[in-house]
Amino acid sequence: MPTEQSFDVVSEFDHQELVNAVDQAVREIQTRYDLKDSKTTLELGKSELIITTDSELSLRSVRDLLETKALRRHLSLKIFDYDPPTDSGGRMRQVVKLRKGISSDLAKKIAKQIRDQFPKIQPRIQGETLRVASKSRDELQAVIKFLREIEHTLDVPIQFTNYR
């Protein structure tokens, strides 16, 4: 049995669930009376989503619809990073970046909060994840509880993986 216990703090989302949410939103856009003739398109890439529509009003409706479908599929709204909408030739276009991974600045902030609250815990930044290690499982459970309490202050959703 290892003498040190650990877990990883990550920020990920299920890409297939996002694909399903976008697909459901596109289907509803095609049938909704207020959006039917707006020639609205949703293009999903690896790291971004592009919304193209007629007006500011329909853009807000599409965003609301997309967020509703994402919530029903248990996706956090924190994964969406909306750029300001642009008007190009009478069409509104908005790029939505998809957040994945913990930035180094945020990882440093989280690690500092963990060190301040729990002096015996050792947080280590490893790329886009944060590994938290300790000799005691009880302390690790306390760290998970603490991170769940401060999650609303973070701008990304966090999950806990690789608990050993």
N, C-alpha and C positions, 0 to 999 in steps of 0.2 A: 504494500500500500504506500503511495507516495506521501511524503511528509508535508508537501505543500498542495493546497487545494486552489483551484482557480476557475474563473469564468471570463467570457468575453462580452464586452458591451459593443453592439453593432447597431447600425442604422440601415435597414434594408426593407424592401417591400417585395411582394410576390408579383413579378412582372406579368404572369399569366392572368392573375386576378385583375390587373390594370387593363390588360387587353380585353378581357371580358366586360369590364365596366365601360370602356370606350365603345365597344361593339354595341352594348345595350343602349348607350347614349345616342349613338348614330341611328339605331332603329327607332328610338323615340322621337328624335329630331325629324325623321322622315314622315312620321305620322301626326305630329303635333300641328294643329292648325296655325298657330302663330309663327312657327318655324318652317313650315312646309315649303314655301316658295322663297326662302331666304338663301338658298344654295349654300348652306352651311357645310363645311368639311372639317373633319378632325383627322389629323395625320399623326400617328404615333411612331416615334423613332425610339432608338435605344435610350437616349438621355433627355429627350424633349418631346413635347406634344404641341402641335400647331393648330390653332383654331382660326378659321377664316369664315366670315359671315358678312351680312349686309350692314347692320347698324350696331350702335352701342347697346341698344336695348336687347337685341337678339344675342349679342355677345354675353351680356350679363345672364340671360336665360340659359345659354349653353353652359356657362361656367357653373351655374347653380345646378343644372341637370347633371353635369359631370361629377360634381362634388357629391350629390345625392347618390348616384350610382356607385361611386367609390366607397362611400360610407357603408352602403348596404353590403359591399363585398369585403368589409372589415379592413379597408385601407385608411391610413391616417391622412388627414388633409394637409399635414405638415410636409408631405412629399412633393406638393405642388408649390413651385416658386414662380409666381406670375410676373412676367415682364410687362411694362406698360404697353397698352394696345397702340397700334400704328394704323393710320388711315392711308391706304394706297389705292388711288383710283376709285374712290367710293366704296371700297370694301374694307372692313375692319379685320385686322390680323393681330393675333396675340400669341406669343411664344411662351409656353409653360415649361420651365426646366424641371426635371424630376430629380429630387434630392436623394442621393444614395451615398452612404458612408459618412463617417464623422470627420469633419475637417480638423486639421492639426490644432488650430486655435481653440475650437470647442473641446477637443480631447484634453488639451492642457488645462482648460477651465474646469472640466469635470474631474480630472486627476487632482487638481489643487483642492477642490471641494471635498473629495474623498479623503485626501491626506489631512485636511484640517479637521474633519469630523472623526476619522478613524486613523490614529497615528500608526497602528501596527499593520495596516493594510498597505500593499505595494501595487499601485497602478502603473502599468507600463503601456506606452503608446506603441502600437505596431501597425503602421500604415493607416488604414481607415478604421481600425478597431482599437479598443482599449482593453487590455488584459488586466484583470484584478486578481491578485494572489494573496493568500494568507495561510497560516497554519490551521486556523479554526474555521470550520464550516459555518458556525453560528455567526461569526463576524461577517462572512460573505453574505449570509442571508440578511444581516442588518444593512449591509451596503446596498443590496438589491432593493430592500424596502426604502432606504434613503433615496436612491435614484428614482424610484417610482414616484416618490413624493415631490421631487424637484423636476420631474419630466415636463410639466406644463411650462416651466421657464425656459426650456431648451427649444431651439427652432427646428429640431429634427426629431422624428420618432426613434425611440431606442428599444432594442430587444436584447435579451440575454441568451447567449449560446455557449456551447462547449463547456458546460459545467462539469468539472472533474474534482 
